Amino acid sequence: MIDFEEELRKFKPSLEIDRTEEHEEADNDMVDLMIEMMSEYREER
């Protein structure tokens, strides 16, 4: 049977998860920028 207490003691969070959370805001900013650029492009046509 799995000893959950032992597994929790051995658990180490992944560094990649932390890095992803940090960059999520920057990704959203980039998406917003692309949407704005596409809107401007459509208005010019």
DSSP file (Angstrom, degrees, kcal/mol; ACC not computed):
  #  RESIDUE AA STRUCTURE BP1 BP2  ACC     N-H-->O    O-->H-N    N-H-->O    O-->H-N    TCO  KAPPA ALPHA  PHI   PSI    X-CA   Y-CA   Z-CA
    1    1 A M              0   0    0      0, 0.0     2,-0.3     0, 0.0     0, 0.0   0.000 360.0 360.0 360.0 150.2    0.0    0.0    0.0
    2    2 A I        -     0   0    0      1,-0.1     2,-1.0     4,-0.0     3,-0.1  -0.572 360.0-143.8 -77.9 130.5    1.2    3.6   -0.7
    3    3 A D     >  -     0   0    0     -2,-0.3     4,-2.2     1,-0.2     5,-0.2  -0.807  16.3-172.6 -93.4  98.0    2.4    5.5    2.3
    4    4 A F  H  > S+     0   0    0     -2,-1.0     4,-2.5     1,-0.2     5,-0.2   0.846  81.3  56.4 -63.7 -35.6    1.2    9.0    1.5
    5    5 A E  H  > S+     0   0    0      2,-0.2     4,-1.7     1,-0.2    -1,-0.2   0.927 109.7  45.9 -61.8 -44.0    3.0   10.6    4.4
    6    6 A E  H  > S+     0   0    0      2,-0.2     4,-1.6     1,-0.2    -2,-0.2   0.906 112.1  51.1 -65.2 -42.6    6.3    9.2    3.1
    7    7 A E  H  X S+     0   0    0     -4,-2.2     4,-0.9     1,-0.2    -2,-0.2   0.888 108.6  51.6 -63.0 -39.6    5.5   10.3   -0.5
    8    8 A L  H  < S+     0   0    0     -4,-2.5     3,-0.3     1,-0.2    -1,-0.2   0.864 107.4  52.9 -65.9 -35.6    4.7   13.8    0.7
    9    9 A R  H  < S+     0   0    0     -4,-1.7    -1,-0.2     1,-0.2    -2,-0.2   0.859 111.8  46.0 -66.5 -34.7    8.0   14.1    2.5
   10   10 A K  H  < S+     0   0    0     -4,-1.6    -1,-0.2    -5,-0.1    -2,-0.2   0.628  88.1 116.3 -82.0 -13.7    9.9   13.0   -0.6
   11   11 A F     <  -     0   0    0     -4,-0.9    -3,-0.0    -3,-0.3    -4,-0.0  -0.312  39.8-177.9 -64.4 133.0    8.0   15.4   -2.9
   12   12 A K        -     0   0    0     -2,-0.1     3,-0.1     0, 0.0    -2,-0.0  -0.986  27.5-122.7-129.9 121.5    9.9   18.2   -4.5
   13   13 A P        -     0   0    0      0, 0.0     2,-0.3     0, 0.0     3,-0.0  -0.269  31.1-106.4 -63.2 148.1    8.0   20.7   -6.7
   14   14 A S     >  -     0   0    0      1,-0.1     4,-1.0     2,-0.0     3,-0.5  -0.562  14.6-144.8 -75.4 134.1    9.1   21.1  -10.3
   15   15 A L  H  > S+     0   0    0     -2,-0.3     4,-2.1     1,-0.2     5,-0.2   0.801  97.7  66.6 -67.0 -28.6   11.0   24.2  -11.1
   16   16 A E  H  > S+     0   0    0      1,-0.2     4,-2.2     2,-0.2    -1,-0.2   0.858  95.6  55.6 -62.7 -35.1    9.4   24.3  -14.5
   17   17 A I  H  > S+     0   0    0     -3,-0.5     4,-2.2     2,-0.2    -1,-0.2   0.934 107.8  48.3 -63.1 -46.1    6.0   24.9  -13.0
   18   18 A D  H  X S+     0   0    0     -4,-1.0     4,-1.9     1,-0.2    -2,-0.2   0.911 111.8  49.5 -60.9 -42.7    7.3   28.0  -11.2
   19   19 A R  H  X S+     0   0    0     -4,-2.1     4,-1.7     1,-0.2    -1,-0.2   0.876 109.3  52.4 -65.9 -36.8    8.9   29.3  -14.4
   20   20 A T  H  X S+     0   0    0     -4,-2.2     4,-1.0     1,-0.2    -1,-0.2   0.917 108.4  49.8 -64.7 -43.7    5.7   28.8  -16.3
   21   21 A E  H  X S+     0   0    0     -4,-2.2     4,-0.6     1,-0.2     3,-0.4   0.880 109.8  52.0 -63.4 -37.5    3.6   30.7  -13.7
   22   22 A E  H  < S+     0   0    0     -4,-1.9     4,-0.4     1,-0.2     3,-0.3   0.870 113.8  42.8 -65.6 -36.9    6.1   33.6  -13.9
   23   23 A H  H  X S+     0   0    0     -4,-1.7     4,-2.3     1,-0.2    -1,-0.2   0.530  90.1  86.8 -90.5  -6.7    5.9   33.8  -17.7
   24   24 A E  H  X S+     0   0    0     -4,-1.0     4,-2.2    -3,-0.4    -1,-0.2   0.912  89.5  50.1 -60.4 -42.5    2.2   33.4  -18.0
   25   25 A E  H  X S+     0   0    0     -4,-0.6     4,-2.1    -3,-0.3    -1,-0.2   0.907 109.8  50.5 -63.7 -41.4    1.6   37.2  -17.5
   26   26 A A  H  > S+     0   0    0     -4,-0.4     4,-1.9     1,-0.2    -1,-0.2   0.883 109.3  51.9 -63.9 -38.0    4.2   38.0  -20.2
   27   27 A D  H  X S+     0   0    0     -4,-2.3     4,-2.2     2,-0.2    -1,-0.2   0.911 108.4  50.7 -64.2 -41.9    2.5   35.5  -22.6
   28   28 A N  H  X S+     0   0    0     -4,-2.2     4,-2.5     1,-0.2    -2,-0.2   0.893 108.1  53.0 -63.3 -39.4   -0.8   37.2  -22.0
   29   29 A D  H  X S+     0   0    0     -4,-2.1     4,-2.2     1,-0.2    -1,-0.2   0.895 108.8  50.1 -61.4 -39.7    0.8   40.6  -22.7
   30   30 A M  H  X S+     0   0    0     -4,-1.9     4,-2.2     2,-0.2    -2,-0.2   0.895 109.9  49.7 -67.1 -40.4    2.1   39.2  -26.0
   31   31 A V  H  X S+     0   0    0     -4,-2.2     4,-2.4     2,-0.2    -2,-0.2   0.922 110.3  50.8 -63.5 -44.4   -1.4   37.9  -27.0
   32   32 A D  H  X S+     0   0    0     -4,-2.5     4,-2.3     1,-0.2    -2,-0.2   0.902 109.8  50.8 -59.5 -41.4   -2.9   41.3  -26.2
   33   33 A L  H  X S+     0   0    0     -4,-2.2     4,-2.4     1,-0.2    -1,-0.2   0.914 110.2  48.7 -62.7 -43.8   -0.3   43.0  -28.4
   34   34 A M  H  X S+     0   0    0     -4,-2.2     4,-2.4     2,-0.2    -2,-0.2   0.895 110.6  50.8 -64.8 -40.0   -1.0   40.6  -31.3
   35   35 A I  H  X S+     0   0    0     -4,-2.4     4,-2.3     2,-0.2    -1,-0.2   0.924 111.3  48.6 -63.2 -44.2   -4.8   41.2  -31.0
   36   36 A E  H  X S+     0   0    0     -4,-2.3     4,-2.3     1,-0.2    -2,-0.2   0.911 111.3  49.7 -62.7 -42.6   -4.3   45.0  -31.0
   37   37 A M  H  X S+     0   0    0     -4,-2.4     4,-2.3     1,-0.2    -1,-0.2   0.906 111.0  49.1 -63.2 -41.7   -2.0   44.8  -34.0
   38   38 A M  H  X S+     0   0    0     -4,-2.4     4,-2.3     2,-0.2    -1,-0.2   0.888 110.0  51.6 -66.6 -37.8   -4.5   42.6  -35.9
   39   39 A S  H  X S+     0   0    0     -4,-2.3     4,-2.0     2,-0.2    -2,-0.2   0.927 111.2  47.5 -63.3 -44.8   -7.3   45.1  -35.1
   40   40 A E  H  X S+     0   0    0     -4,-2.3     4,-1.7     1,-0.2    -2,-0.2   0.897 110.9  52.1 -62.6 -41.1   -5.3   48.0  -36.3
   41   41 A Y  H  X S+     0   0    0     -4,-2.3     4,-0.9     1,-0.2    -1,-0.2   0.914 110.0  48.1 -62.5 -43.0   -4.4   46.1  -39.5
   42   42 A R  H  < S+     0   0    0     -4,-2.3     3,-0.4     1,-0.2    -1,-0.2   0.867 108.9  54.1 -66.0 -36.4   -8.1   45.3  -40.2
   43   43 A E  H  < S+     0   0    0     -4,-2.0    -1,-0.2     1,-0.2    -2,-0.2   0.845 105.4  54.1 -66.0 -33.8   -9.1   48.9  -39.6
   44   44 A E  H  <        0   0    0     -4,-1.7    -1,-0.2     1,-0.2    -2,-0.2   0.743 360.0 360.0 -72.5 -23.2   -6.5   50.1  -42.2
   45   45 A R     <        0   0    0     -4,-0.9    -1,-0.2    -3,-0.4    -2,-0.2   0.472 360.0 360.0 -77.4 360.0   -7.9   47.8  -44.9
